[in-house]
Amino acid sequence: PTKPLLRNNAAAMADATYGADSPTVLSIEEITWQEQTGFLFREDWPGEGGGPGKTLVIQGSDYWLYAVRVRATGGEVIPTLLDQVWETFAFVTE
């Protein structure tokens, strides 16, 4: 897209990243990440290997869309290390 990111575009992007076992989206929050508009999806993944997850869909200044996801696999909490890695996502400025 060549226009600012909207919630419905972010939802379509998140949906496109799901496989056969789609999560239940618990909430969607509009956020600002490094001065860019993004949407944070809080998810609950089904099945034995399921658990909580979160996906950030964000649009860079070049209008590319990015999806960054972390999730627990078979637990109730996203591991701290995964959260720390997720928080390091950054746009490279040239």
SULQUI-V182113 format. One record per residue. N is the residue number from 1. PHI is phi as a letter, one per 40 degrees, with the letter a starting at -180 (none if undefined). OMEGA is omega in whole degrees, -180 to 180 (none if undefined). Layout:
{{N	PHI	OMEGA} {N	PHI	OMEGA}}
This chain:
{{1	none	179} {2	b	177} {3	b	179} {4	d	-178} {5	c	176} {6	b	-178} {7	d	-177} {8	c	176} {9	c	178} {10	c	179} {11	c	178} {12	c	178} {13	c	179} {14	c	179} {15	d	-178} {16	c	-178} {17	c	-178} {18	c	175} {19	c	-178} {20	c	-180} {21	c	-179} {22	c	178} {23	c	168} {24	c	178} {25	c	-177} {26	c	179} {27	a	175} {28	b	-177} {29	b	174} {30	c	-179} {31	b	171} {32	b	-179} {33	b	-179} {34	f	177} {35	g	177} {36	b	177} {37	c	177} {38	a	178} {39	b	-179} {40	b	179} {41	b	173} {42	c	-169} {43	b	171} {44	b	-176} {45	c	-175} {46	c	170} {47	g	-177} {48	c	179} {49	c	-176} {50	c	-180} {51	i	-178} {52	c	176} {53	a	174} {54	a	-180} {55	b	174} {56	b	172} {57	b	-173} {58	a	180} {59	b	178} {60	c	179} {61	c	177} {62	c	-180} {63	g	174} {64	c	176} {65	b	180} {66	b	174} {67	b	179} {68	b	-175} {69	b	167} {70	b	179} {71	a	173} {72	c	176} {73	b	179} {74	g	179} {75	b	-178} {76	c	-174} {77	b	173} {78	c	-179} {79	d	-178} {80	d	-179} {81	c	178} {82	c	176} {83	c	-180} {84	c	177} {85	c	-180} {86	d	-178} {87	c	-180} {88	c	178} {89	d	-178} {90	a	172} {91	c	178} {92	c	177} {93	c	-178} {94	b	none}}
